[in-house]
Amino acid sequence: MDDTTQRRLYFIQALVLGIPAVAAGGTLAVIAVMVFFSRNNYVSGLQSVTLLAWGLSGIVGLLAWAWLSIVYLRGGRDGLRRTGPLGWIGMAVGSLGALVVVVFVARLVLQGGWAPLGYLAAGPLLLIPSAQLVWLRWARGAEHDAT
């Protein structure tokens, strides 16, 4: 598959999976950070710090994914290979936050009911296009196998 077709398919995938994840996950991440900084007594100290860590990891991950997606859509694999480590570190931090949501949802599902599966739209959907960006960055492409 040529690079242009691959980028078009990624763009469709990013729209289908990215819009719900950015809307739901971004909203929840911002709310988590706001709860930490509010002076209200919604949660205890450790829970508040946990919410802050999760919220910041989500925000950083969403921003890094959006940035790396734009780099890929504009510059292809070569663009991803030229990016520095900051975006990849941000996406790794966001992936950890998304994996926390996956574990949380799995625990809730095992306790009874399928209703918590809706929380998978809050970030973990981006694990798929994020994994694809990682693969596109570090996998050897057909254009580089001949060299």
N, C-alpha and C positions, 0 to 999 in steps of 0.2 A: 504494500500500500504506500502510495507516495505521501510526502509530508503534508501537502495541501489538504488532501482527503482526511488524513489523520487529524489535522488541526480542526477541520470542520466537524468531525465526529466528536472531538473533545469539547468543542464549543457547545454542541447540543447536549452532551452529557453534563457539562458544567452548568448549563441553564436548568436542566431538569432536576439535577440533584442539588445544585448550589442555591437556587432561589429559596426553596423551603428551608434549607439548612441555615442560610444566612439570616432569613427572616426569623425563624424560631430560635436557633442557637444564638444568634447575635442579640436578640431581645432578652433571652434568659441570661446571657453573660453580662449584659449591661445592668440588668436588674440585680444580679448577684453582687456586682461591684457597688451599686447604689445602696443595697442593704448593708454592706460593710461600712460605707461612709455615713449612713444615716445614724443619727443618735438615738434611734428607737431601740426598744428591747425585743426585737423579733427573734433573735437567736443569741445563744451564749457566745462567749469569747472564742473558743476553739472552732465552733461551727461557723462563726463569722469569718475567721481567717481562712477556713476551708472554702467557704463560698467565694472569698476574694481570690484565692489561688485558682479555683476553677473558672471564675469569671474572667480573670486576666488571661488565663491560658486559652480560653475560647476566643477572646477578642484578638489576641496575638495570632492565634492559629487562623482565624478567618481573614485577617489582614494579610498574613503571609501567603495563604492559599490564593487570595485574589491577586496579589502581586505576581506570584509565580505563574498563575494562569495567564495573566496579561503578557508576561515575558514570553511564555510559550506560544501564545496565539500570535504575537508579533514577530518573534524571532525563531520559532521552531526549536528543535533539539539543541541547535548550536547556541541559541539564546539561553536555554536552561543551563548548558554546560559553562557558560561564561558568568553566570550569577555567582555572587559571593555566598558565604555560609549563613549569613543573617536570615535570609528567607527560609532556608532549609531548617535552621534551628527553630525559627518561629513555627513552622509547620509541624515539626516534631513535638514542640510544646503543646500545640493545639491538638495533635493526635492523642497525646496522653490525656488531655481533658476529655476528648471524645471517648476514649476507651473507658474512662471512669463512668461515663454515662452508660456505656454498653454493659458494664458490670452491674451498675445500679439497676438497670432495666431487667437484666437476667435474674437478679435477686428478687425483684418484685414479681416477675412472671412465675418464678418457682414457688413463691408464696401464695399464688393463686390469681388466675385471671390473665387475660391477654390485653387488657386495657393499657398497661404501661408501655406497650410496644410503640405507641404514638410518640413517646419521648425520643425514639431513635431519629426522628426528624430534627432534633435539636443538636445538630453537630455531627453525629456519627455518619450521616449520609456523605459527608465530605471525605471520609476515609477512602472511599473508592476513587474519586478523581485525584486525591492527594497521592495515593499509591501509584496511580498511573503517571503522575508527574515525576515521582521518584524513579519509576521504571524507565521513563523516557530520558531522564537525566543520566542514569548510570548504566543502562543497558546499551550494548553495542548495536548501533543501527546498521542497516544494510549499506548505507553510504560510507560507513566507517570500517566495514569489514574488509574491504579491498585494500585499505592502506596499511 
